[in-house]
């Protein structure tokens, strides 16, 4: 999975300027990261990657890189 593309999708879901987010940004520190945005991110990941995230898996993610790895693990082989 392309990290830059993944971050761009998250930026779009958060409605923040492009190239604002970095892989090592902590989710808790990301501006606008709240329960509504989490649902929007989950929906965007499902739509674009076909991955349904579990609540447990999401709770284990500390950074955007962790989230990207979780999504990548769930992506079907190409």
N, C-alpha and C positions, 0 to 999 in steps of 0.2 A: 504494500500500500504506500502511496506517495504521501509523505508527511506534510508537505506544503499544501497539497490538495485537501488533505484532511483538516488542517488548520484553517484553510480558507472556508471550508464548509461550516466549521464551528464559528468562525468570525461572522459568517452570514447569519447563522442561527441566533447569535448574540447581538447582531446588528451593530458591530464595531468596525472601524476602518480596517482595510486590508493590511496584512503584515503587522498587526497589533500584537498577536499572540505568539508565544514561543513554546516549544515542546516542554521545557522544564518549568513553565508557569504552573504554580499550584492552583488547583481548581478553587480552593477556598479563597484565593486572592484575586481571582478573575472578576473584574468588574461586571456586574449584572448577573453573576452566577447565583441563581435562586431556584426554587422548586419549579417554577413555571418554565424557566429557561432549560432546566434539566429535562423536562418533558419534551420541549421543542428539540433539544439535541438528540434525545432518544429517538424521536420520530424521524429526524433528518438522517440519522445513522441507519435506521431501518429502511428508509426509502432509498438511500444512495448505495448502501453496502449490503442490504438484505440481512442485517444482523440485528437480532432482538437482544438487547442487553438485559441481564438480570439485575435486580436491585442489589444483590450481594456483590456481584462483580463490580458494579458501579461504585459501591461504597468502599471497595478496596483501592480504588484509583485515587491517588494523591495529586498527580500532575496530568497535564494534557498528553504527555508521552505515555503514561500509564493507560489512559483512555484509548489512545491510538493502538497500543499493543493488545488491549482487550478486544477492540473491534477487529484487528487483524487476525487474532486467534479464531474469531467467529466467522470470518469471511470464507465463503466457499472457495475451493481450489479453482484456479483458472486454467 
